[in-house]
Amino acid sequence: MDDESRAQREPKHNFIGIKIDKDEPTGIRRSKQKLHHCANVGEARLGRSFYVHGEDICCPLARYYLGIDRKTKNNIETLKEQMTIWEDADDINAAQNYLDDFPTFRYNNKFFSYFPLEKAKVSPDLIIRILKPHEAFEFVRATVRKDGRRMNFTMSGIGSMCGECTVWVLTNNKPTISVGCQGSRRRALLKPSELFLAGPNR
């Protein structure tokens, strides 16, 4: 399903599970589409359960974050240029600072499964929740109330689903709230009044 067709449908699910495996999953079908990581979340919000190989993910920034592409000099230079074309960085130096300031997964073979949480047949590594600002407030307040420790988030409006909601959460084993990015807000079917909450399944 293309971005325009997906955007015209009303999402049915606000809790999405993502599981990352080095071996090909069983008991779930492989998608025939090559989409962005965030678009796969949008497809799961519409009720689909499926998996993709890392090579099926088409966004260069997601491929960088998720350890699908090697961090060769040529790949990084191409990505920095692409970020200026997307207007996610004013210049190459800003793009370099952005890439240097964030963790990435190690380069290796990966399969990504996406599914509505209520239809889960396996335990996800990551849970994505779509929520409104007042629900985010309630979550943060309830979390901090337990031990008095403030929550720290990383937020950029760029690379939201792949970087902030997936890599940062699983690398740090902590939840985060993200405002989304140009791609993920559209492809994951966020309404203007909605945010992402992502957390490890622990």
Secondary structure, DSSP 8 states (H G I E B T S, - for coil): --HHHHHTS----SEEEEEEESS--SSS-B-S----HHHHHHHHHTT--EEEEGGG---HHHHHHTT-S---HHHHHHHHHHHHHTTSSSSHHHHHHHHHTS----SS--EEEEEEGGG-SS--SEEEEEE-HHHHHHHHHHHHHHH---------SSSIIIIIIIIIHHHHT--EEE---HHHHHHTT--TT-EEEEEE--
